[in-house]
Amino acid sequence: MQALDEASRPWRLAFVSHSLSAVEAIAAQGLAVTVVKSGTFPPALRRLTARDGMPPLPRAEIRLHRAPNLSRAASLLADHLVAALRQPAKRAS
C-alpha cells in the first residue's frame, strides 16, 4: 500500500480472506491484484510490472518465532521451514 501511495497510484481494499486460494482465485479472475511471494507465484496469475503502472515492491522480512519447549517433530518442521525460506526465490515467468 505504501508503494502504491508513493507512486500516486490510487487503490482500494476490495477483498479480504483468510484463504490464500480465495484471494488467488479473485485475482485470477481479474477482479483484484494481490501480492504473492515470488517463490510461490501461482501459474494462474500474471505478474504486474512498471509497464502495467505498478511500482516495485520493497523486500519483505519473514520471521519464525519458536517456543522454547518445542517437540522434536515441531523443531524439525521449524528447521525445514527456515531452510526452505533461505533458498533463493525462483523467478516466475
MDAnalysis code that builds the backbone (N, CA, C; Angstrom):
import MDAnalysis as mda
import numpy as np

u = mda.Universe.empty(279, n_residues=93, atom_resindex=np.repeat(np.arange(93), 3), trajectory=True)
u.add_TopologyAttr("name", ["N", "CA", "C"] * 93)
u.add_TopologyAttr("resid", np.arange(1, 94))
u.add_TopologyAttr("resname", ["MET", "GLN", "ALA", "LEU", "ASP", "GLU", "ALA", "SER", "ARG", "PRO", "TRP", "ARG", "LEU", "ALA", "PHE", "VAL", "SER", "HIS", "SER", "LEU", "SER", "ALA", "VAL", "GLU", "ALA", "ILE", "ALA", "ALA", "GLN", "GLY", "LEU", "ALA", "VAL", "THR", "VAL", "VAL", "LYS", "SER", "GLY", "THR", "PHE", "PRO", "PRO", "ALA", "LEU", "ARG", "ARG", "LEU", "THR", "ALA", "ARG", "ASP", "GLY", "MET", "PRO", "PRO", "LEU", "PRO", "ARG", "ALA", "GLU", "ILE", "ARG", "LEU", "HIS", "ARG", "ALA", "PRO", "ASN", "LEU", "SER", "ARG", "ALA", "ALA", "SER", "LEU", "LEU", "ALA", "ASP", "HIS", "LEU", "VAL", "ALA", "ALA", "LEU", "ARG", "GLN", "PRO", "ALA", "LYS", "ARG", "ALA", "SER"])
u.atoms.positions = np.array([
    [0.827, -1.180, 0.000],
    [0.000, 0.000, 0.000],
    [0.875, 1.248, 0.000],
    [1.969, 1.181, 0.747],
    [2.873, 2.322, 0.794],
    [3.498, 2.566, -0.581],
    [3.894, 1.492, -1.278],
    [4.484, 1.642, -2.614],
    [3.472, 2.261, -3.570],
    [2.215, 1.869, -3.471],
    [1.175, 2.452, -4.326],
    [0.964, 3.925, -3.995],
    [0.927, 4.242, -2.708],
    [0.762, 5.635, -2.292],
    [1.923, 6.497, -2.787],
    [3.156, 5.993, -2.618],
    [4.333, 6.751, -3.033],
    [4.374, 6.960, -4.544],
    [3.776, 6.039, -5.300],
    [3.719, 6.167, -6.760],
    [2.475, 6.926, -7.209],
    [1.713, 7.453, -6.244],
    [0.447, 8.159, -6.521],
    [-0.505, 7.283, -7.336],
    [-0.477, 5.994, -7.057],
    [-1.350, 5.030, -7.731],
    [-2.576, 4.816, -6.844],
    [-3.769, 5.234, -7.282],
    [-4.945, 5.045, -6.434],
    [-5.250, 3.558, -6.229],
    [-5.772, 3.233, -5.057],
    [-6.120, 1.854, -4.754],
    [-7.246, 1.855, -3.719],
    [-7.875, 0.696, -3.598],
    [-8.869, 0.500, -2.538],
    [-8.838, -0.967, -2.142],
    [-9.174, -1.227, -0.910],
    [-9.249, -2.588, -0.417],
    [-10.547, -3.188, -0.934],
    [-10.440, -4.223, -1.769],
    [-11.621, -4.765, -2.432],
    [-12.040, -6.135, -1.903],
    [-11.117, -6.890, -1.344],
    [-11.437, -8.262, -0.934],
    [-10.463, -8.681, 0.156],
    [-10.972, -9.300, 1.206],
    [-10.148, -9.807, 2.295],
    [-10.595, -11.225, 2.599],
    [-9.630, -12.122, 2.760],
    [-9.962, -13.503, 3.100],
    [-8.790, -14.135, 3.835],
    [-9.081, -15.065, 4.708],
    [-8.034, -15.852, 5.361],
    [-7.549, -16.963, 4.431],
    [-8.261, -17.161, 3.334],
    [-7.933, -18.233, 2.396],
    [-7.081, -17.701, 1.246],
    [-5.840, -18.151, 1.175],
    [-4.965, -17.759, 0.073],
    [-5.558, -18.198, -1.264],
    [-6.186, -19.357, -1.296],
    [-6.817, -19.849, -2.524],
    [-7.917, -18.910, -3.006],
    [-8.695, -18.384, -2.078],
    [-9.772, -17.458, -2.448],
    [-9.202, -16.164, -3.013],
    [-8.160, -15.638, -2.387],
    [-7.529, -14.406, -2.870],
    [-6.952, -14.634, -4.263],
    [-6.261, -15.738, -4.463],
    [-5.687, -16.044, -5.775],
    [-6.770, -16.217, -6.831],
    [-7.891, -16.823, -6.469],
    [-8.993, -17.015, -7.425],
    [-9.584, -15.675, -7.844],
    [-9.768, -14.767, -6.901],
    [-10.298, -13.433, -7.215],
    [-9.329, -12.694, -8.137],
    [-8.031, -12.769, -7.826],
    [-7.030, -12.103, -8.663],
    [-6.959, -12.740, -10.050],
    [-7.058, -14.064, -10.126],
    [-7.009, -14.759, -11.420],
    [-8.189, -14.377, -12.313],
    [-9.311, -14.002, -11.708],
    [-10.483, -13.573, -12.472],
    [-10.364, -12.118, -12.924],
    [-9.293, -11.448, -12.513],
    [-9.099, -10.058, -12.898],
    [-9.890, -9.082, -12.058],
    [-10.381, -9.526, -10.910],
    [-11.197, -8.667, -10.047],
    [-10.375, -7.906, -9.011],
    [-9.105, -8.270, -8.874],
    [-8.243, -7.627, -7.880],
    [-6.794, -7.953, -8.206],
    [-5.902, -7.254, -7.537],
    [-4.487, -7.605, -7.575],
    [-4.086, -7.999, -6.165],
    [-3.029, -8.766, -6.050],
    [-2.555, -9.211, -4.745],
    [-1.042, -9.303, -4.777],
    [-0.449, -9.424, -3.625],
    [0.993, -9.614, -3.505],
    [1.234, -11.073, -3.148],
    [2.157, -11.692, -3.882],
    [2.467, -13.105, -3.679],
    [3.984, -13.250, -3.569],
    [4.451, -14.082, -2.657],
    [5.880, -14.373, -2.552],
    [6.345, -14.944, -3.886],
    [7.430, -14.410, -4.423],
    [7.856, -14.797, -5.770],
    [8.132, -16.296, -5.904],
    [8.599, -16.932, -4.843],
    [8.889, -18.359, -4.909],
    [7.650, -19.237, -4.953],
    [6.483, -18.667, -4.668],
    [5.238, -19.440, -4.680],
    [4.227, -18.841, -5.651],
    [4.720, -18.107, -6.640],
    [3.834, -17.410, -7.571],
    [2.971, -18.405, -8.347],
    [1.643, -18.320, -8.227],
    [0.751, -19.285, -8.890],
    [0.718, -19.077, -10.406],
    [0.681, -20.144, -11.177],
    [0.657, -20.022, -12.630],
    [-0.605, -19.352, -13.171],
    [-1.673, -19.323, -12.391],
    [-2.925, -18.708, -12.860],
    [-2.864, -17.182, -12.841],
    [-1.853, -16.625, -12.176],
    [-1.746, -15.175, -12.071],
    [-0.716, -14.629, -13.054],
    [-0.841, -13.340, -13.360],
    [0.101, -12.651, -14.233],
    [0.833, -11.609, -13.405],
    [2.154, -11.609, -13.501],
    [2.968, -10.649, -12.769],
    [2.779, -9.255, -13.362],
    [2.473, -8.270, -12.520],
    [2.332, -6.890, -12.961],
    [3.658, -6.164, -12.768],
    [4.009, -5.318, -13.724],
    [5.290, -4.620, -13.693],
    [5.073, -3.118, -13.883],
    [6.161, -2.404, -14.055],
    [6.090, -0.971, -14.320],
    [5.321, -0.694, -15.609],
    [5.388, -1.600, -16.568],
    [4.608, -1.437, -17.809],
    [3.109, -1.396, -17.532],
    [2.699, -2.045, -16.455],
    [1.293, -2.049, -16.056],
    [0.975, -0.893, -15.114],
    [1.968, -0.050, -14.859],
    [1.769, 1.078, -13.961],
    [1.942, 0.743, -12.496],
    [2.566, -0.404, -12.223],
    [2.731, -0.820, -10.831],
    [4.146, -0.524, -10.351],
    [4.283, 0.006, -9.142],
    [5.616, 0.293, -8.603],
    [6.286, -0.994, -8.118],
    [7.614, -0.980, -8.031],
    [8.289, -2.146, -7.441],
    [7.943, -2.238, -5.957],
    [7.899, -3.439, -5.449],
    [7.581, -3.643, -4.030],
    [8.866, -3.745, -3.215],
    [8.820, -3.293, -1.981],
    [10.000, -3.440, -1.122],
    [10.177, -4.907, -0.723],
    [11.381, -5.232, -0.288],
    [11.630, -6.581, 0.222],
    [10.807, -6.784, 1.490],
    [10.433, -8.002, 1.738],
    [9.668, -8.328, 2.943],
    [10.523, -9.202, 3.848],
    [10.324, -9.055, 5.121],
    [11.049, -9.860, 6.090],
    [10.096, -10.909, 6.654],
    [10.571, -12.139, 6.733],
    [9.773, -13.223, 7.301],
    [10.503, -13.726, 8.538],
    [9.773, -13.861, 9.626],
    [10.366, -14.347, 10.870],
    [9.606, -15.567, 11.370],
    [10.335, -16.451, 11.990],
    [9.740, -17.621, 12.622],
    [10.072, -17.559, 14.107],
    [9.069, -17.510, 14.924],
    [9.257, -17.499, 16.373],
    [8.987, -18.905, 16.887],
    [9.904, -19.418, 17.702],
    [9.775, -20.775, 18.248],
    [9.584, -20.722, 19.758],
    [8.713, -21.578, 20.228],
    [8.563, -21.735, 21.674],
    [9.809, -22.456, 22.200],
    [10.221, -22.191, 23.412],
    [11.447, -22.815, 23.924],
    [11.323, -24.330, 24.148],
    [10.116, -24.838, 24.273],
    [9.931, -26.262, 24.590],
    [9.250, -27.012, 23.441],
    [9.721, -26.814, 22.216],
    [9.121, -27.495, 21.064],
    [9.374, -28.993, 21.107],
    [8.418, -29.748, 20.614],
    [8.626, -31.189, 20.470],
    [9.654, -31.422, 19.364],
    [10.191, -32.610, 19.279],
    [11.171, -32.926, 18.230],
    [10.544, -32.721, 16.848],
    [9.305, -33.176, 16.666],
    [8.637, -33.032, 15.370],
    [8.458, -31.555, 15.003],
    [8.027, -30.749, 15.953],
    [7.834, -29.321, 15.689],
    [9.174, -28.639, 15.404],
    [10.217, -29.039, 16.104],
    [11.542, -28.467, 15.880],
    [12.059, -28.827, 14.484],
    [11.852, -30.068, 14.068],
    [12.257, -30.485, 12.722],
    [11.481, -29.718, 11.654],
    [10.189, -29.514, 11.881],
    [9.380, -28.740, 10.940],
    [9.883, -27.297, 10.868],
    [10.171, -26.707, 12.007],
    [10.689, -25.334, 12.025],
    [12.016, -25.248, 11.279],
    [12.898, -26.211, 11.501],
    [14.178, -26.237, 10.782],
    [13.959, -26.347, 9.275],
    [13.004, -27.166, 8.877],
    [12.686, -27.335, 7.454],
    [12.176, -26.017, 6.856],
    [11.293, -25.338, 7.573],
    [10.761, -24.057, 7.091],
    [11.870, -23.024, 6.951],
    [12.750, -22.946, 7.932],
    [13.857, -21.988, 7.881],
    [14.743, -22.288, 6.666],
    [15.075, -23.554, 6.460],
    [15.919, -23.917, 5.318],
    [15.246, -23.567, 3.993],
    [13.938, -23.823, 3.896],
    [13.216, -23.523, 2.655],
    [13.152, -22.022, 2.400],
    [12.966, -21.243, 3.435],
    [12.879, -19.793, 3.273],
    [14.226, -19.166, 2.941],
    [15.305, -19.840, 3.280],
    [16.640, -19.315, 2.956],
    [17.015, -19.551, 1.505],
    [16.307, -20.439, 0.837],
    [16.596, -20.718, -0.573],
    [16.241, -19.486, -1.411],
    [17.061, -19.164, -2.414],
    [16.707, -18.020, -3.271],
    [15.386, -18.280, -3.991],
    [14.610, -17.228, -4.139],
    [13.304, -17.343, -4.813],
    [13.517, -17.661, -6.278],
    [12.699, -18.566, -6.812],
    [12.706, -18.862, -8.249],
    [11.874, -17.798, -8.944],
    [12.390, -17.255, -10.003],
    [11.675, -16.213, -10.741],
    [10.565, -16.834, -11.566],
    [9.353, -16.345, -11.386],
    [8.212, -16.790, -12.189],
    [8.250, -16.049, -13.514],
    [7.890, -16.726, -14.574],
    [7.893, -16.065, -15.883],
    [6.588, -15.405, -16.181],
])
